[in-house]
């Protein structure tokens, strides 16, 4: 694909023509998938919000005042883990999102907690928790920031899928005044290396763009083309998230001209044209409330993880919609809302992508569903 020509063509597409081209892409799907939108019923385990980065748009980081000491967690309590897993079972959640700040065990407070629970490092703690979840017939999806090749390899054994947002490769964001200043984990080359390593290890993977943080249209398209290029080599990217920055109290970044939901959804549409049907396009539904119809018209395939009882810790004031609400919208548009697992179906049987213990948990989940 010729990137400069593609940029110009996309820039000049009318909204009407964009929707028409998206319809043409969707028409290439098998007939039974033409009018299907997926989601995953999940819950979040926020393991630690200690982070090496100081992103100016981040509310999650432990350095941001949140109004209560309890909201900063060096390491999630055992009682909290047990409570969340028990509730997940009651709600029949199939996916656990494990999230944290980046390299939390670079802090003494976190290392002290890990030592007190007999873990040598944070990765061992995450790995142990993943196996506990599998024993409860819940599939882990881990996104804890940058990891080494060996850490990824270790966590592949106990994860159905993993993720890392590429966010933006615009290096100006790393300069003083940019949102990624003093955030070493946001150096583009490091994040690209992580995504490629996941591909080498055949890990079903989620990545995506964070919009409205100082990047421009050209940056977004170039990053989508980069994702396409990585996937064409490794074949492991199952979904791309198009996520809009949302303003919050206590953070440093407050853009003069915030990106609109309409522009966010147009970017999702461009992602559909660039990535085709090979990779699912996802938007978090709690960030596009009342625009779900437009999102479907602009080519999204998936609403991502929707939790019946845990927060979106990145955007805590944006509550998750009820699944019934999304189902009603889909039905009105002639679409069917279908629950999926955190590992997409094609990766379960794709050679080398799904370890046997993950397949065993999937079999248990399917058996439980049939016996209901």
N, C-alpha and C positions, 0 to 999 in steps of 0.2 A: 504493500500500500504506500503510495507517495504521500508522505506526511504534509508537506506544504500545500499541495493541491487539495488534500482532504480537509485541511483546516479551512481553506477558503470556501470550499463547497458547503461545509457544515455551517459556517458563519452566515452564509446567504440563504440557508433553508428557511422557508416560512414555517410557522407552527403547523399549518395545514399539511404541507408537504412532508414535514417531519413525521407526523402521525401516519400519513399514507405509507411512507417507507417502512415505518415500524410494523404496520399491518402486513406488509409484504414479507418482512423477516419472520414474523410469527406464523404466517401461512406455511412456512417451510417446516414447521414442527409436525410430528405425527398427529393425525386428526384428534386422537384422544387427549392430546395435551394443548390443543389450540386455545381452549378457554379455561385453563387451570392456573390459579394463583396459589402458591404454597406458603406455609409458615411452619415454625417449630414451636411446640409448647415447651418452654424452658423455665429455668430459674437461675439466678446469679449468685455465685459465691464470691464475694469481694474479699480477697485473701489478705491484702495489705495495700494501703494507699501511700506507702512510702515509695518515693520515686526519685531517680537520679535527674530527671528532666525538670525544667521550669517553664513549660509551655505557657504562654501568656493567656491562652484561652481556656486553660484547664481548671475545673472546679474540683476535680477528684483528688489532686495532689495534697499531701498532708500539710504542706506549708500554707494552704489557703484557709483563712478563718471561716469556720462553718457554724459557729454559735454554740458548739458543744464539744467538749473533749472526747466524748464517746464516739464521735463521728470520725475521729482519726484512729486507725487501727494498725498497729505494728504487725500483728498476726491474728487472724480470725480465731476466736475462741472455739474450743472443742464443743462446748454446749451449743454454740450458734450453728456449727456444722451439723450436729445431730438434729437440731430443730429444723433446719432448712431441708435436710434429706427426708426427714419424716413427713414434713408438709408436702414436699415434692411428690412423694408416694401417694398421698391423699388426693392430690390434684392430677395424678397420672402424667406428670411431666416426664418426658423422655430424654431431655437434654439438660446438662448442667454447664453453664458458662462459668469458667474459672478465669477471673480477671485480677489484675494487681497493677501496682506501679512497676516501673522498670528497675531491675536489679535491686529489689528492696533489701536484700541481705548485704548491701554495701553500707547499711546503717547499723550502728551498735545495738539500737533498740530491737531491731528485727533479729539480728544474730543471737541476742540474749534469749529471745522467745524461742527461737529454733533450738538452741542448745538445751533449754529447759524441757523441751519435748523430745530430745534425743534425735534431732535431725542435723546432719552435717552441713546442709545448705538448703536454700529455698527450693531448688529443683527437686531434691529428695522429698521435701514436704508435699509439693504439688503431685509428684508421682504417687506417693502413698495415698493421697486423697483421691486421685483418679481411680486407683484400684478399689478403694472403698465404694466409690460410686458405681463402678461396674458390678460389684457384688450386690448392689441394691437394684440392679437392672436399669441403671441410668447411664447414658452415654456422655462422657466428658468432651467439652470443646474448650481448649485452653488458649487464652490470649493474654500473655503476661509480659508483653514487650519483647525486645530483642533477646535472642537466645543464640548460643553457639551451636555449631553443627552437632556436637556430642550431646548437648542438652536436648535439642530437637529429636535426635535419634532415641534418646532415653524416653522421652515423653510420647513418641509415636506408639510405643508398645501399649500404652494405656489411654489413648485418645482416639475418638472416632474421627475427629477433624481438629484443625488448629487454625489460628488466624493472626494477622498483623496488618493493620491499615498502612498503606503506603502514604496516605494523607496528601502530601505534595512533594515533588522533587525540586521545587523552585528554591534554589540555594540562597536567594535574597532573604528568605524567611529566617535564615540562620544568623544573619548579620545583626548588629546592635540595633534595637528598635523593632526587629522582626519577631514574630510570635515564637520562633524556635531558637531564639538567642539563648545561650546557656542551656541547651538541650541536646547533649551529645547523641542521644538515642534517635534523634530525628535527622541525622546526617543521611541523605538519600542513599549513598552507596551502601551503608550498613543495613538499611532496611531492604534494599534490593537483594543484597547478599543473603539475608535471612529468608526471603521468599524463594530465592533460587535454591537454597539449601533444602528447604521443605520440598521443593520439586525433586531434587536429587534423591531424597529419602522417600518419595512417593507418599507424601502426606496430603490428604484432601484438605484444601486450603481456602480460606476466606481473606480477601483483602479489599481495599476500597479507597475512595477519596474523601477527604474532609474539605468541604467547600466554604468559601467566605472567610479565609484566614490570611488573605493577602495575595493569593494566587490570581491568575487571570484565565480567560477562556482558552488561550493557547496552551497554558500549563496543563489544564484539565484534559484537553484532547491528547496532548503528548503523553501524559501519564496513563491514559486509557490505552494508547497505542503501545506503551511500554508493557503494560499488563498483558496485552494480547500477545506481544512478542515472547514474553516469559512463558506464558501458557502454551504457546505453539511449540516450545522446546521441551517442556516437562509434562504438560497435560494434567496439572494437578489443581488448577484454580477452579473451584466449583461455583463460587459466587463472588460478585463485586458489589460492595455497599456504596451507595451515593448518599452521603450524610452531610447535612447542613449544620454549620456552627450555630449555636444558640447562645445568646447573651445571658449572663448570670451576674449576680452580685458577688463582689469579692475578687473577681478576676481583673487582670490588667488590660485585657484587649476589649475595646469597645469601638468597632468600626463606624466611621461616619455614615457609610452607605451599606448597611447590612444586605447580604444576598437575600433575594426573595425566594419563597417556596417555588414560585413559577420557574425561576431560573434554575433552581435545584432540579426540578423535574425535567426541564429541557435537557439538562446534563445527563440525567438518567436515560432519556431518549437517545442522546448521542452515544451513550455507552451501549445501548441495545444495537444500534447500527454498526458500531465498531466491533463489538464482541459477538454479535449474532446470538444464536441459540445454544452455543457451546457452553457459555457461562451464564448463570442466572444473575439478573440485575435486581438488587434489593434496595429498598428504602425503609428506614425505621418508621413504622406507622405512627408512633407517638410524636414524631417531629413534623408530620404533614397532616395534622388533624383537619378534617373537612376538605382535604385535597386528594383523598384516596382515589376517587373516580378519575381525576386528571392523571394520577400516577399510573393507573392501569392503562389509560389511553396512550401514555407515553412509554409503554413497553416494559414496565416492571414485571418480573416473574414471581417475586417473593416478598413477603413482609418480614422475613427474618424471625428471630426469637421473640416470642410474645409471652411474657410472664404473668401468670394469674395472681402472684403475690409478692414478688420482689421488685425493687426499684430499678430504674435505669440510673445507675450510679454516676454516669457522666452527665446526664440531664435529669436530675432528680425531680424537678418540678413538672416534667412532661410524663404524665402517667401513661402506662400501657393501655391501649383500648381493649375492651372485651372482645373475645374471639367471635362472639355472636354478632357484634357490631360490624366487624370486618366481613363476616359471612353474609350479612344482609346486603352490604354494599356490592359485594361480588355477585350475589344472586340477581340483584337489580340490573346489573350490567350483562347478565348472561354468562357469568363466570362461576366456577366452582372453587371454593376455598378448601384446600386439601392439606392435612397435616403431613409433615415429612420428618425424617430423622436428621440429626446434625451432619451425618454423612449422606451425601446424595446417592441414590440407588445405583447409579452406574459405577460408583467407586467401590461398592460392596463386593462386586464380582471382578472388578478390574485388577489384573495381576499385580500383586505386591502392595496394593493400597489399603487393604483392610486386614489387620492381624486376626488370627484365629480367635483370640479371646474377645475381640470386639464383635466378630461374627456370632459368637456364642451368646453374647448379651443381646444382640439384635434378634436372634432366634427366640430368646426368652421373652423379649418385648412382644414379638409377633404372636407367640403362643398365648401370652396373657391377653392380648387384644382379641384373639379368636375365642377365648374362653369366657369373655364378658357376657 
